[in-house]
C-alpha cells in the first residue's frame, strides 16, 4: 500500500489470487482519489458551494482525503 495514495481503491487479484502492488496503474483509481471523489460528490450536492471556485473545491477534497487516509492508520 502506498503511503501517499492509500493503494488501489478496488484491488483485483491476478491469476495467482494476490493483488499486484508493483503495478498500481493496473489496479485502477487510488484510495486517495476515491475518497476525494466522494468528498467532491458531497460538496457539489451542497447548494452553498455553488459559487465556490473549482480549484478550491478540489483542493479541499484532497485535504479531506488525506485526513481520511491519516485517520485509517491511527489506533
C-alpha positions as CSV (number, residue, x, y, z in Angstrom):
1,X,0.0,0.0,0.0
2,X,1.4,3.4,-1.0
3,X,1.7,5.8,1.9
4,X,0.7,8.8,-0.3
5,X,-2.3,7.3,-2.1
6,X,-3.6,4.5,0.2
7,X,-3.1,2.0,-2.6
8,X,-5.7,0.8,-5.0
9,X,-9.4,1.6,-4.1
10,X,-10.7,-1.6,-5.6
11,X,-7.7,-4.0,-6.0
12,X,-8.3,-7.1,-8.1
13,X,-6.4,-10.3,-7.7
14,X,-4.2,-11.5,-10.5
15,X,-4.3,-15.1,-11.6
16,X,-2.4,-16.3,-8.5
17,X,-5.0,-14.7,-6.3
18,X,-2.8,-12.0,-4.9
19,X,-3.1,-8.2,-5.6
20,X,-0.4,-6.7,-7.7
21,X,1.3,-4.0,-5.7
22,X,4.1,-3.3,-8.2
23,X,1.7,-2.2,-11.0
24,X,-0.6,0.3,-9.2
25,X,-1.7,1.7,-12.6
26,X,-3.2,-1.7,-13.3
27,X,-5.4,-1.6,-10.2
28,X,-7.4,1.5,-11.2
29,X,-8.0,4.6,-9.0
30,X,-6.2,5.0,-5.7
31,X,-8.0,5.1,-2.4
32,X,-7.0,8.8,-2.1
33,X,-8.7,9.6,-5.4
34,X,-11.8,7.6,-4.3
35,X,-12.0,9.5,-1.0
36,X,-11.6,12.8,-2.8
37,X,-14.3,11.9,-5.3
38,X,-16.7,11.1,-2.6
39,X,-15.9,14.3,-0.8
40,X,-16.4,16.2,-4.1
41,X,-19.8,14.5,-4.6
42,X,-20.9,15.7,-1.2
43,X,-19.6,19.2,-1.7
44,X,-21.3,19.5,-5.1
45,X,-24.6,18.4,-3.6
46,X,-24.4,21.3,-1.1
47,X,-26.2,24.3,-2.6
48,X,-23.9,26.6,-0.5
49,X,-20.9,25.6,-2.6
50,X,-22.3,26.5,-6.0
51,X,-20.3,29.8,-6.1
52,X,-17.1,28.2,-5.0
53,X,-14.1,28.1,-7.3
54,X,-13.3,24.7,-8.7
55,X,-9.7,24.9,-7.6
56,X,-10.8,25.5,-4.0
57,X,-13.2,22.6,-4.0
58,X,-10.7,20.2,-5.5
59,X,-8.0,21.2,-3.0
60,X,-10.4,20.8,-0.1
61,X,-11.4,17.4,-1.3
62,X,-7.9,16.2,-1.4
63,X,-7.2,17.7,2.0
64,X,-10.2,15.7,3.3
65,X,-8.9,12.6,1.5
66,X,-5.5,13.0,3.1
67,X,-7.2,13.3,6.5
68,X,-9.2,10.2,5.9
69,X,-6.1,8.3,4.9
70,X,-4.3,9.5,8.1
71,X,-7.2,8.5,10.3
72,X,-7.0,5.0,9.0
73,X,-3.6,4.4,10.5
74,X,-4.5,5.8,13.9
75,X,-5.3,3.2,16.6
